[in-house]
Amino acid sequence: MSATHILINLLGQIALLLWGIHMVQSGILRAFGATLRRTLSRGLDSPYKAFLAGFGVTAILQSSTATALMATSFAAGRIVDLVPALAIMLGANVGTTVIVQILAFDIALVSPVLILVGVIAFKRGGQTRVRDLGRVSVGLGLVLLALHLLTDTVIPTEIAPRTRDLIEMVTSDPIICVLAAAIFAWAAHASVAVVLLIISLAAVGIVDIPTALALTVGANLGTAINPLMQALGGDRVALRVPIGNLLNRIIGAALVLPFIGWIADLLPVLGEGAGRMVANFHTGFNLALALLFILPLPLIARLLERLVPERATPDDPSVPRHLDPGALPVPSIALTNAARESLRMADVVERMLRGSLEAFETGDRKQVARICAIDDILDRLHSATKHYLMRISREGLDEEQSQRLSEILAFTINLEHIGDIVDKNLMELADKKIRRQLSFSDEGLQEIREMHQRLLNHLQLSISVFMAGDLDSARRLVQEKEQFRELERLATERHFERLREGVPQTIETTELHLDIVRDLKRIESHIAATAYPLLEQSGGLRQSRLT
């Protein structure tokens, strides 16, 4: 077999290993993503509970990178202090070793069973979660199959010498081993895959134990780079957790590398077999770092706060605050971020509504200009939120999360339409009123005030429906729309009565008044639209108003 053939086989088998691990992680995220996130958030009141929460979530998820994104999001959003967030990462680093311990046993014969069961569950499962767990089973089967194929590729005596020469060239020095494995783990986004590959190479004698241990240290180092890279370019506070995690890995590597040979001599006490020794070292390395760093975490947190201070920049209201790009691979976090940004849009819309009434009351041309400028802020926030939602990984979305994404998108679109009505319609009418020096009658101005106040109240109710998903509030919001339609009808009738009575202000402002009432009704329709998705899911929405 030629060297080219060997290399192609190895690359294909490594790709199969990476894909299997990806299927395991994405399947678990789809099935239990929201539950895991809630579990993680409950363990944030002390470093020790945070450590256990990080360990448990990552032991199930088998992705320290995903856990790091959650912890970083909590810390950046000021939901949790830096110390528990760092403790979560210590637990996550230990938790990611669980699957390595399991797969280090010779369980290759289980691979066909796992793939068969997984395919049946995925194809025949009636529930979404059953299908997701079928995906997990297929992924585990592919991981075991890939490991078996890797072993078969490097075992034959006529192939091993060539492969060994190539690997010895790369792994001739411990520092080079660490750097090579770190780069591989960073590129693969999965230290588990790299460690399993190292175990396969060590099990067949392609690399000796000290070299395998150095490679394992590098794999642990490389996987800490991914969360840091994903946090770059965002809020500087979001850098603290990944920097702290990377620093403890670097310190751990510096402490362990000089004693690699001594450690290799001691490992047989814990279990025979090269693969078992590498797996035990992987777990022991992360456990030792957790024990070393969990007590001084408060000091480390203060050091990180000094090294990475918050950026003192002017508060630009049009710049998104919650759209963390590092959270995009974890849909549950990314959707929460988008919902929080949507609330900022709702605050901007409230300012526009209040300001538009003030423009009609005061006749201040500067106020009209301010409202138009605020609409530019709303447009930029809407554009950023829409593009953020489009970048969320669709592969990791379950049915509930897909529905939530649609709800957030619809909510932001309606808010943006309200802003356009205020900017392009109401403010144009306000400008016309000011230029012509017109005044509303007292009754007419009071009607406009009442409708504005109703809109502000309904906007707050729509926010409650959007965030809490309360069915009673959704029904009430639609009922309020019907009452607003009645309010608009009465305002129009009273206006025509004043016209018949010959009230001078009413005659002068008749077109303005009717156009304002019409536009306020349009705004009410966009606000009430927040309730429709929830009512449609519950079967509480009629298909048509026609009888």
HELIX and SHEET records of a PDB file:
HELIX    1   1 ALA A    3  ARG A   42  1                                  40    
HELIX    2   2 PRO A   47  LEU A   61  1                                  15    
HELIX    3   3 SER A   64  ALA A   76  1                                  13    
HELIX    4   4 LEU A   82  GLY A   95  1                                  14    
HELIX    5   5 VAL A   98  LEU A  103  1                                   6    
HELIX    6   6 VAL A  110  ARG A  124  1                                  15    
HELIX    7   7 THR A  128  VAL A  154  1                                  27    
HELIX    8   8 ALA A  160  VAL A  170  1                                  11    
HELIX    9   9 PRO A  174  ALA A  188  1                                  15    
HELIX   10  10 SER A  191  ALA A  203  1                                  13    
HELIX   11  11 ILE A  209  THR A  223  1                                  15    
HELIX   12  12 ILE A  225  ALA A  231  1                                   7    
HELIX   13  13 ARG A  236  LEU A  239  5                                   4    
HELIX   14  14 ARG A  240  VAL A  256  1                                  17    
HELIX   15  15 LEU A  257  PHE A  259  5                                   3    
HELIX   16  16 ILE A  260  LEU A  266  1                                   7    
HELIX   17  17 LEU A  267  VAL A  269  5                                   3    
HELIX   18  18 ALA A  274  PHE A  293  1                                  20    
HELIX   19  19 LEU A  297  LEU A  307  1                                  11    
HELIX   20  20 PRO A  325  ALA A  327  5                                   3    
HELIX   21  21 PRO A  331  THR A  362  1                                  32    
HELIX   22  22 ARG A  365  ARG A  391  1                                  27    
HELIX   23  23 ARG A  394  GLY A  396  5                                   3    
HELIX   24  24 GLU A  399  ILE A  421  1                                  23    
HELIX   25  25 VAL A  422  LEU A  426  3                                   5    
HELIX   26  26 MET A  427  ARG A  435  1                                   9    
HELIX   27  27 ASP A  442  ALA A  468  1                                  27    
HELIX   28  28 LEU A  471  GLU A  501  1                                  31    
HELIX   29  29 PRO A  504  GLU A  508  1                                   5    
HELIX   30  30 THR A  510  ALA A  528  1                                  19    
HELIX   31  31 ALA A  529  ALA A  531  5                                   3    
HELIX   32  32 TYR A  532  SER A  538  1                                   7    
END                                                                             
